[in-house]
Structure formats: structure tokens, C-alpha cells
């Protein structure tokens, strides 16, 4: 038996002539048992959550930050794009969804870091 890097047998990862990882092999084996939407969906980036309540919580925190208006992080953000993101329906399909979510997470993490460390941003340079 031939073995690929990582110790997987070639027969396992080339099932039916297509390259599969173990999850893909399991999906192919259960093809007739799965709804077509599950079988055909593309892999989402790890560790993205599909739970709409997570997205809502992020938006609520960002909206609070924007409404307060005193955060130094606001000077680093494109407020027009922030408002566009906040006004996009939850769960809307978008090529930028993961990017928007990561940007929101980054802004909130940066805000927490600034608050906890007492760092001052001087953008006048």
C-alpha cells in the first residue's frame, strides 16, 4: 500500500479518482443520505461560526462603540463602511462576509486592548 505525507493511504485520499480529505471521503460515502445543500456546500474558513447570534453580538458591540463616539479606534475605521455593514441584514450572503466579520472582531479586540493597556493613539503624525 502506498502512503502519502501524513501517513494517509493513497487509496483513501483518491477515492473514485478525486482527491479527498477524510471529511470529503465521509461526505462522498454518505452522499445519498445528505441533503443536496449539505453535499454541495463549500468549506467555510475555520473557525468561522455559522450562528447568526454571533454575528448579531459583534454588530451590537460595534454599534455601541460607534454610538458612543469616544473610542480612539473610530479614527482607524471607515465609518461609512461600518454603517453599511451594520445595515446589512444578518446572514446576508456576501463575498465579504468573512472579511467584514474579521474586521469587526479586529476593531473590537483593538478597542479592548487600548482600554486595558491605556495606550494612546496619536494619529497627528
C-alpha positions as protocol buffer text, in pm:
chain_id: "A"
residue {
  index: 1
  type: UNK
  ca { x: 0 y: 0 z: 0 }
}
residue {
  index: 2
  type: UNK
  ca { x: 129 y: 342 z: -99 }
}
residue {
  index: 3
  type: UNK
  ca { x: 132 y: 613 z: 171 }
}
residue {
  index: 4
  type: UNK
  ca { x: 111 y: 994 z: 128 }
}
residue {
  index: 5
  type: UNK
  ca { x: 268 y: 1253 z: 356 }
}
residue {
  index: 6
  type: UNK
  ca { x: 85 y: 1249 z: 687 }
}
residue {
  index: 7
  type: UNK
  ca { x: 51 y: 871 z: 683 }
}
residue {
  index: 8
  type: UNK
  ca { x: -274 y: 851 z: 483 }
}
residue {
  index: 9
  type: UNK
  ca { x: -305 y: 569 z: 235 }
}
residue {
  index: 10
  type: UNK
  ca { x: -329 y: 696 z: -125 }
}
residue {
  index: 11
  type: UNK
  ca { x: -640 y: 482 z: -176 }
}
residue {
  index: 12
  type: UNK
  ca { x: -818 y: 682 z: 95 }
}
residue {
  index: 13
  type: UNK
  ca { x: -744 y: 1023 z: -47 }
}
residue {
  index: 14
  type: UNK
  ca { x: -801 y: 935 z: -413 }
}
residue {
  index: 15
  type: UNK
  ca { x: -1136 y: 760 z: -377 }
}
residue {
  index: 16
  type: UNK
  ca { x: -1318 y: 742 z: -713 }
}
residue {
  index: 17
  type: UNK
  ca { x: -1039 y: 928 z: -889 }
}
residue {
  index: 18
  type: UNK
  ca { x: -1090 y: 1253 z: -695 }
}
residue {
  index: 19
  type: UNK
  ca { x: -871 y: 1378 z: -415 }
}
residue {
  index: 20
  type: UNK
  ca { x: -1049 y: 1377 z: -78 }
}
residue {
  index: 21
  type: UNK
  ca { x: -953 y: 1450 z: 275 }
}
residue {
  index: 22
  type: UNK
  ca { x: -1115 y: 1228 z: 537 }
}
residue {
  index: 23
  type: UNK
  ca { x: -1415 y: 1461 z: 570 }
}
residue {
  index: 24
  type: UNK
  ca { x: -1458 y: 1462 z: 194 }
}
residue {
  index: 25
  type: UNK
  ca { x: -1440 y: 1084 z: 186 }
}
residue {
  index: 26
  type: UNK
  ca { x: -1709 y: 1063 z: 456 }
}
residue {
  index: 27
  type: UNK
  ca { x: -1924 y: 1313 z: 266 }
}
residue {
  index: 28
  type: UNK
  ca { x: -1888 y: 1109 z: -53 }
}
residue {
  index: 29
  type: UNK
  ca { x: -1975 y: 787 z: 131 }
}
residue {
  index: 30
  type: UNK
  ca { x: -2291 y: 946 z: 276 }
}
residue {
  index: 31
  type: UNK
  ca { x: -2388 y: 1130 z: -44 }
}
residue {
  index: 32
  type: UNK
  ca { x: -2723 y: 954 z: -75 }
}
residue {
  index: 33
  type: UNK
  ca { x: -2808 y: 1029 z: 289 }
}
residue {
  index: 34
  type: UNK
  ca { x: -2728 y: 1401 z: 285 }
}
residue {
  index: 35
  type: UNK
  ca { x: -2945 y: 1687 z: 164 }
}
residue {
  index: 36
  type: UNK
  ca { x: -2802 y: 1822 z: -163 }
}
residue {
  index: 37
  type: UNK
  ca { x: -2733 y: 2160 z: 3 }
}
residue {
  index: 38
  type: UNK
  ca { x: -2502 y: 1990 z: 255 }
}
residue {
  index: 39
  type: UNK
  ca { x: -2331 y: 1771 z: -1 }
}
residue {
  index: 40
  type: UNK
  ca { x: -2255 y: 2063 z: -236 }
}
residue {
  index: 41
  type: UNK
  ca { x: -2171 y: 2336 z: 14 }
}
residue {
  index: 42
  type: UNK
  ca { x: -1823 y: 2475 z: 6 }
}
residue {
  index: 43
  type: UNK
  ca { x: -1598 y: 2452 z: 305 }
}
residue {
  index: 44
  type: UNK
  ca { x: -1606 y: 2759 z: 526 }
}
residue {
  index: 45
  type: UNK
  ca { x: -1291 y: 2901 z: 677 }
}
residue {
  index: 46
  type: UNK
  ca { x: -1205 y: 2770 z: 1021 }
}
residue {
  index: 47
  type: UNK
  ca { x: -1305 y: 2877 z: 1284 }
}
residue {
  index: 48
  type: UNK
  ca { x: -1595 y: 3071 z: 1131 }
}
residue {
  index: 49
  type: UNK
  ca { x: -1920 y: 3022 z: 1315 }
}
residue {
  index: 50
  type: UNK
  ca { x: -2244 y: 2989 z: 1124 }
}
residue {
  index: 51
  type: UNK
  ca { x: -2451 y: 3101 z: 1424 }
}
residue {
  index: 52
  type: UNK
  ca { x: -2633 y: 3427 z: 1339 }
}
residue {
  index: 53
  type: UNK
  ca { x: -2640 y: 3523 z: 1709 }
}
residue {
  index: 54
  type: UNK
  ca { x: -2258 y: 3557 z: 1700 }
}
residue {
  index: 55
  type: UNK
  ca { x: -2280 y: 3798 z: 1409 }
}
residue {
  index: 56
  type: UNK
  ca { x: -2556 y: 3989 z: 1592 }
}
residue {
  index: 57
  type: UNK
  ca { x: -2344 y: 4013 z: 1907 }
}
residue {
  index: 58
  type: UNK
  ca { x: -2049 y: 4150 z: 1706 }
}
residue {
  index: 59
  type: UNK
  ca { x: -2273 y: 4408 z: 1539 }
}
residue {
  index: 60
  type: UNK
  ca { x: -2427 y: 4510 z: 1871 }
}
residue {
  index: 61
  type: UNK
  ca { x: -2082 y: 4571 z: 2020 }
}
residue {
  index: 62
  type: UNK
  ca { x: -1964 y: 4764 z: 1714 }
}
residue {
  index: 63
  type: UNK
  ca { x: -2284 y: 4969 z: 1705 }
}
residue {
  index: 64
  type: UNK
  ca { x: -2237 y: 5057 z: 2073 }
}
residue {
  index: 65
  type: UNK
  ca { x: -1878 y: 5160 z: 2001 }
}
residue {
  index: 66
  type: UNK
  ca { x: -1987 y: 5383 z: 1711 }
}
residue {
  index: 67
  type: UNK
  ca { x: -2281 y: 5532 z: 1903 }
}
residue {
  index: 68
  type: UNK
  ca { x: -2056 y: 5622 z: 2198 }
}
residue {
  index: 69
  type: UNK
  ca { x: -1829 y: 5814 z: 1962 }
}
residue {
  index: 70
  type: UNK
  ca { x: -1534 y: 5842 z: 2203 }
}
residue {
  index: 71
  type: UNK
  ca { x: -1329 y: 5536 z: 2111 }
}
residue {
  index: 72
  type: UNK
  ca { x: -989 y: 5607 z: 1957 }
}
residue {
  index: 73
  type: UNK
  ca { x: -1048 y: 5303 z: 1733 }
}
residue {
  index: 74
  type: UNK
  ca { x: -1308 y: 5504 z: 1543 }
}
residue {
  index: 75
  type: UNK
  ca { x: -1028 y: 5715 z: 1393 }
}
residue {
  index: 76
  type: UNK
  ca { x: -894 y: 5397 z: 1232 }
}
residue {
  index: 77
  type: UNK
  ca { x: -1224 y: 5291 z: 1077 }
}
residue {
  index: 78
  type: UNK
  ca { x: -1407 y: 5391 z: 761 }
}
residue {
  index: 79
  type: UNK
  ca { x: -1731 y: 5491 z: 934 }
}
residue {
  index: 80
  type: UNK
  ca { x: -1932 y: 5480 z: 610 }
}
residue {
  index: 81
  type: UNK
  ca { x: -1832 y: 5115 z: 558 }
}
residue {
  index: 82
  type: UNK
  ca { x: -1909 y: 5041 z: 922 }
}
residue {
  index: 83
  type: UNK
  ca { x: -2262 y: 5179 z: 878 }
}
residue {
  index: 84
  type: UNK
  ca { x: -2305 y: 4977 z: 557 }
}
residue {
  index: 85
  type: UNK
  ca { x: -2200 y: 4661 z: 743 }
}
residue {
  index: 86
  type: UNK
  ca { x: -2430 y: 4737 z: 1037 }
}
residue {
  index: 87
  type: UNK
  ca { x: -2723 y: 4791 z: 798 }
}
residue {
  index: 88
  type: UNK
  ca { x: -2666 y: 4469 z: 600 }
}
residue {
  index: 89
  type: UNK
  ca { x: -2919 y: 4201 z: 701 }
}
residue {
  index: 90
  type: UNK
  ca { x: -2784 y: 3934 z: 937 }
}
residue {
  index: 91
  type: UNK
  ca { x: -2679 y: 3627 z: 745 }
}
residue {
  index: 92
  type: UNK
  ca { x: -2680 y: 3805 z: 409 }
}
residue {
  index: 93
  type: UNK
  ca { x: -2467 y: 3615 z: 161 }
}
residue {
  index: 94
  type: UNK
  ca { x: -2168 y: 3822 z: 66 }
}
residue {
  index: 95
  type: UNK
  ca { x: -1821 y: 3755 z: -64 }
}
residue {
  index: 96
  type: UNK
  ca { x: -1700 y: 3998 z: 201 }
}
residue {
  index: 97
  type: UNK
  ca { x: -1889 y: 3841 z: 491 }
}
residue {
  index: 98
  type: UNK
  ca { x: -1584 y: 3674 z: 646 }
}
residue {
  index: 99
  type: UNK
  ca { x: -1375 y: 3986 z: 586 }
}
residue {
  index: 100
  type: UNK
  ca { x: -1638 y: 4208 z: 746 }
}
residue {
  index: 101
  type: UNK
  ca { x: -1665 y: 3975 z: 1042 }
}
residue {
  index: 102
  type: UNK
  ca { x: -1285 y: 3960 z: 1087 }
}
residue {
  index: 103
  type: UNK
  ca { x: -1260 y: 4339 z: 1058 }
}
residue {
  index: 104
  type: UNK
  ca { x: -1531 y: 4379 z: 1321 }
}
residue {
  index: 105
  type: UNK
  ca { x: -1356 y: 4133 z: 1552 }
}
residue {
  index: 106
  type: UNK
  ca { x: -1025 y: 4315 z: 1497 }
}
residue {
  index: 107
  type: UNK
  ca { x: -1176 y: 4656 z: 1577 }
}
residue {
  index: 108
  type: UNK
  ca { x: -1337 y: 4523 z: 1895 }
}
residue {
  index: 109
  type: UNK
  ca { x: -1021 y: 4343 z: 2005 }
}
residue {
  index: 110
  type: UNK
  ca { x: -816 y: 4657 z: 1939 }
}
residue {
  index: 111
  type: UNK
  ca { x: -1064 y: 4863 z: 2141 }
}
residue {
  index: 112
  type: UNK
  ca { x: -1036 y: 4620 z: 2434 }
}
residue {
  index: 113
  type: UNK
  ca { x: -656 y: 4622 z: 2411 }
}
residue {
  index: 114
  type: UNK
  ca { x: -640 y: 5003 z: 2409 }
}
residue {
  index: 115
  type: UNK
  ca { x: -879 y: 5021 z: 2705 }
}
residue {
  index: 116
  type: UNK
  ca { x: -693 y: 4758 z: 2908 }
}
residue {
  index: 117
  type: UNK
  ca { x: -342 y: 4888 z: 2842 }
}
residue {
  index: 118
  type: UNK
  ca { x: -411 y: 5259 z: 2844 }
}
residue {
  index: 119
  type: UNK
  ca { x: -234 y: 5304 z: 2510 }
}
residue {
  index: 120
  type: UNK
  ca { x: -297 y: 5641 z: 2345 }
}
residue {
  index: 121
  type: UNK
  ca { x: -316 y: 5672 z: 1968 }
}
residue {
  index: 122
  type: UNK
  ca { x: -158 y: 5981 z: 1815 }
}
residue {
  index: 123
  type: UNK
  ca { x: -268 y: 5999 z: 1453 }
}
residue {
  index: 124
  type: UNK
  ca { x: -147 y: 6356 z: 1402 }
}
residue {
  index: 125
  type: UNK
  ca { x: 187 y: 6246 z: 1261 }
}
